[in-house]
Amino acid sequence: MKITTLTTMFSRWFSNAADIPDSIRITLPMLVSLGVFYSFGFTSAGISGLITAWLLGTQARSLPYLKRLQILSISAVITVMATYLAFLVFDNMWLSAITLCSIAILYGLMSNQRPHIRLFGYNFGFIYIMAIHFAAVGDSFTIILMANIFAALCVMLSSLILWPFFNGRILQQHTVTVDNALTDWLNELRFSDNEAQLAAKRQFFYQSAHNLAYYSNSISSSKRAIKIKIELQRLLEMSEYIICLERALSFDLHQSTRIRLFKWIELTVEQLKNNQQITATFVTNEYKNTPYIIDIIEKFKRCYNFDTFSTPDNSKNIYLFTSDSAAFISDFCQALKFNSKEWRHAGKIAVTLAVTQFLTEFYHLPQGYWISLTAFIVLLTSSMAVTNHRIWNRFSGTALGGIYCFVCLYFVPPQHLILLTSISVFFAFTSYHKERYDIHVFWLTSMIVFAISLLSPDNTYVSFYRIIDTLFGVTIAFSVNYFIAPSWTMTWLDRHTSNMIKSQILYVAVLNKPQWEQKINLYQSQQRYYALNGEVMNLLREPNLSPRTSKDWLSLLVLIQRLNDGLLLATKLGIQSNESHATARWIGQLQWIEQTFPDRCKHGELPPFDNETTPIPEDMLCALIEKDIQQLTAWMLYQRAFVV
């Protein structure tokens, strides 16, 4: 085997150099909490502090400093509540089980929240289960609570200590990233007409813009926050003109027009990189459809050079400027709706934990709490594919970690257990950034087994108990996930697609309305596209999915994105065609697609319009939208079974 291959294989187990500072930020409070209470003889409290510091430290990842302070303060209160509640109900089996199932339901209903908000429910449940175990074995409530509070304070200190030194630098890095992402995306139009590459550039820009917007929500200076939001609004407006250019280039433009447009993009990119005003001009001898391109370019230049945005549209611009509190209320109300995916997920977690608790109590399993924890962890998301992936990785990582721990416990003297725990903690969170769940679980298993071994250093078989508990937990989770409450992505896709097409119908209906009204429908359409895209990505991870089905759904995403971009072009430029009935025809076609979509695989009547006889308008804007809708209709007809 080549050295480069070995290097690549082993590099997956460790983080990049840039991730190490954040890994140290997470690991230091864990080791300090364990070391302090272990040195005073309170080993159980040290383990509790270790776990609390782990949960809170990962929750603070990738958050602005002010937001870290807010989130960690709430998490510290939640830690105290979970610990108190566990010690309050642990001696009543039925009450503790009902409480656990209630936490599971609340956790499931929060599965559609932003990651750091969703972790409130996860942390509450995890700490509650661990505290129940410590209470059951007779540990002192006061000592366990002190350890958890100490761990929370250590996490807050390590997460905020560099605030005065790096706050402005991090914000500057985000600003530069957004500027560079926009420039690279625009420059890519010259080199590639590959939709996948352009989509990747677009996605990176919007993700960078989201990160910057999120930081802008957590700046203590309101004037500075408004300034950043205004500048970001400018960049977002410019990005919409880039989408218009991207869509225009997909049209059959004259070759000389295309070359001159590429030259303009090259000069503009150079001026943007040098922070200069855009002075590059676009001139062409072709008149047909040229006014559209000239209009896009002139508006792009005016937006960058002269436009001022006095009040950012905080409420409507996708989700960029939405505060955590507003997002929480909106997402939670969405989850409470009847027959929502979140209710099903909540019920699934509650049933799973009820089964694990019953088996633990019925068979009096030692350290059976880990069965409940395993099931609780692998059911973190409602996606069937992601859950199955986590189940397999959880077991494989635990099995390998258990074998590694057994070897270490058998050959390494007990006085080195603290060192082994420290090494495992460090590697657990350097590998955490790689998002390789199996590797992360390998080191987490080592960390937990070595930490628990501090309670009974002579018990070298604790690693095998850990493997058996994990096997029970993943088996129960798998059974519930597959046989009792399956949640296949395909059952939700029709609803998301129908909502997507409805939003496009509403968008077309307001194309002759004021631009602010069109923008509202644009942002709603974008948001529903992101939701549909996420569900399709989950579908692609599910087992037994045919190549035909996966390619069909990917192609549908592309067609919907094209139509969205065409409608954005109409918003920016206005429909200049003489066809006054065009929008009514598009609405009728989209309504037929929306009504027929649930039964797309059955034999049915042909659409009441004929795409083959409908001429494509010469007007570029109308031609693009007409063609996009015709391709969507063709996709629908292609889904039908062959008529015998």
Buried (B, 14 or more C-beta within 10 A) or exposed (E): EEEEEEEEEEEEBBBEEEBBEBBEBBBBBBBBBBBBBBEEEBBBBBBBBBBBBBBBBBBBBEBBBBBBBEBBEBBBEBBBEBBBBBBBBBEEEEEBBBBBBEBBBBBBBBBBBBEBBBBBBBBBBBBBBBBBBBBBEEBBBEBBBBBBBBBBBBBBEBBBEBBEEEBEEBBEBBBEBBBBBBBBBBBBBBEEEEBEEBBEBBBBBBEBBBBBBBBBBBBEEEEEBBEBBBBBBBBBBBBBBBBBBBBBBBBEBBEEBBEBBEBBBEBBBEBBEEEEEBEBEBEBEBEEBBEBBEBBBEBBBEBBEEEEBEEBBBEBBBBBBBEBEEBBEBBBEEBEEEEBBBBBBBBBBBBBBBBBBEBBBEEEBEBBBBBBBBBBBBBBBBBBBBBBBBBBBBBBBBBBBBBBBBEBBEEEEEEEBBEBBBBBBBBBBBBBBBEBBBBBBBBBBBBBBBBBBBEEEEEBEBBBBBBBBBBBBBBBBBEBBBEEBEBBBEEBBEBBBBBBBBBBBBBBBBBEEEEEEBBBBBBBBBBBBBBBBEBBBBBBBBEEBEEEBBEEBBEBBBBBBBBBBBBBBBBBBBBEBEEEEBBEBBBBBBEBBBEBBEEBEEEEEEBEBEBEEEEEBEBBBBBBBBBBBBBBBEBBEEBBEEEE
